[in-house]
């Protein structure tokens, strides 16, 4: 059975306390995996997947991003990276978490996985700091249309100027997320787009740390990050030998029902990445780790990671031989 520990650690700038969960296998881990959660959720939602990976020999760490989960202070800070430069703060937190985790388990392959908003942060991270990872997994990611992003970003900045960074904008939330449920009408809940599994949707809806309207500053941060990732030239800075997996539901509206995920995948290919794979699951929606077919998703992610490790080991033996 894996062992689980919980702790608070300082953020990179020492201005926030970051809540961290770590799962360790019974024996020495043969690889490490850092998970970055999505928007309006927290690391506790990854317990089942983290435990599965730990049972298969991985050291796994999930942290609640600043302004999310147990890293958030009560009140207005929930759903905010900060009043200004939040994307950079979140990226620096990610770098600090990655460096600390990798230092604890040196000499073994280091994977990093991001879901939703977390996938966008990880994509920015591997551009800014290439060569620090062995493999990257992007879950529930996509490539939003430029007009939608530009309109949303302009609206978010305007509302930030008018109402302040902690303002909660139903108009902005509706612009970005309101259309996601239309595909699944008639709707049982406002979050039907997340999963076909009704129990998982209900668990999200009843979680007091999930589903809250984020601060307008977070929308400015998020959409600014999306605009950054729309530029192919930024991707040219990535380590071309990084192992990459795109994994998503074919019916995930955030991934453009597969089209946005494929567009992101193609951007990596155009940037010269040599080891990129994509897997889309028919019928599955956004929260691929909380879907009806999650057992198969867990197994597929593990199989992909193990194959990457095997290929690296076999390549070393061939070179040494």
C-alpha positions, 0 to 999 in steps of 0.5 A: 500500500502506498504511504501518503503525507500532507504538508504546507510549504512556502510558495516560491516568493514566501507569500503563500502557503502551498498545500502538498500531498505526496504518495510513495510506493512501498519500495524505492520509486523508479520514477516520479510524477508531479501533477498540476490541477485545473481551474476551480478545483484542487489536488485532492481530486487526484487521489485515486490516480495518484494512489494508482501510480504509487502502487505501480512504483511512482513517487507522486506529488500533487499541490494545491495551487495558490488561491486554490484548495487548501492553499487558499486563504478564506474569502476572496483569495479562492480562485485567484493567483494574485492581484497582478502577474498571477500567471508568472507567480503560478509558473514560478510556484510550479518550477519551485515544486518541480525542482524540490520534488526532483531533488528529493528523488534524483536519478530517476525519470521525472514526469509532469502532468497538467490538467485543464488550466494546469496543462496550460501552465505545464506547457508554458513551463516546458517552454520557459525551462526546457530540459528539466523533465523526462516526460510531460502529460497534458490532460484535457488541454486544447487550443481555443480560437483566437477571436474567443480568447482575444474577446475574453482577454479584453473583457477580463482586463476591462472588468479588472479595471472597473471592479478590481482584481477580486471581482467575480464576473458571471458575464465572463464565466458565461462567455468562457464556459457557458457554451460547454454544456450546450452539447449535452442538453438537456442538462442535468447540472451546469457541469455535465460537460465534465464527465458522463459519470453522474456521481463524479459530477455530483462530487464536484458540485458538492465540494466546497473547494470546487466550482466557484467563480474565479476572480477576474484577475485569474481570467486575465492570467489564464487567457494571457497564457493561452495567447502566449501558447498560440504562438508557434515561435515560443514552442521552438524553445522546448526540448525536442527530445521531451516525451509528450502525451496528449490525452483527452476526451473526444467529447471534451468541449474545452478541447474543442471536441478533439479538434483543439487537442489535435491543434495543440498536438500539431503545434508540438509536431511543427515545433520539431518535437520528436516523441509526441503521442495523442490519445482521444477517448470516444464519448469521454468528456473533460475530466478524463480521470473522473470519467466512466472509463477512468480505469482504462485511462489510468492504465494507458497513462501508466503504460505510456510512461513505462514504455518511455522509461523502457525505451530510454533504458534500452537505448542506454544499454545499446549505446553502452554495448 
